[in-house]
Every structure is written in structure tokens, then in C-alpha cells.
Amino acid sequence: MSVPSLGDLSQSYTMRQRNVNLRQEIGRLTTELATGQVAQVRDVLNGNYSYLTDLTRRLDLLQGYGIATTEAGLYTAAMQGALGLIEDSAGSVPARGVICSPAGC
């Protein structure tokens, strides 16, 4: 039984190819570690995009809530301003049955 062996040239080529692959892998992993983002989203998801779709849906929903909250804040600020004007004008009107002197009520 003979054991197949690689010649010197083919072994050198194989080692060089593995070295290139390792450098690429280290570069990719270093970038992922530094940025916190996955370089190959397809490889991580394995074709299951439901997680990614759910995240984008939730982000859109939160953005809608943010817009609704801002609009509610503007509406309540306008209502508060209107109520303040009503209070100011009601304060200057004397109550019924009160007699005011020229000096004031």
C-alpha cells in the first residue's frame, strides 16, 4: 500500500495558498471585531432573512412611534398655549355680581 505524497513544488503552492487564506480570514475577522459588524451577512444568516426583516420592521415601527410622540408633544404644547391665553383673558373679566371700583376689582 503506497502513501501518496506531495512534491516539493506542490507542497509549497499548497502552503502559500493556505497562508493567503489565513491572511484574508484574519483581515476579515479584525475588521468585524473593530467595527462590530459582520462582513458577510449572507454567510451568517444562511439564507434565513426573517431575523433581518424583523429587525427592519421593528426599526420602522419605532420610527413611527417617534413621529407620533413628536406630533403629540406639539399638539399638547399648542393646547397648553391656547389654555394659557384663555386663562389670561378670563382673569381680566370680573365675576358676575362683583362691583368694581375705579381703583380696581
Secondary structure, 3 states (H helix, E strand, C coil): CCCCCCCHHHHHHHHHHHHHHHHHHHHHHHHHHHHCCCCCHHHHHCCCCHHHHHHHHHHHHHHHHHHHHHHHHHHHHHHHHHHHHHHHHHHCCCCCCCCCECCEC
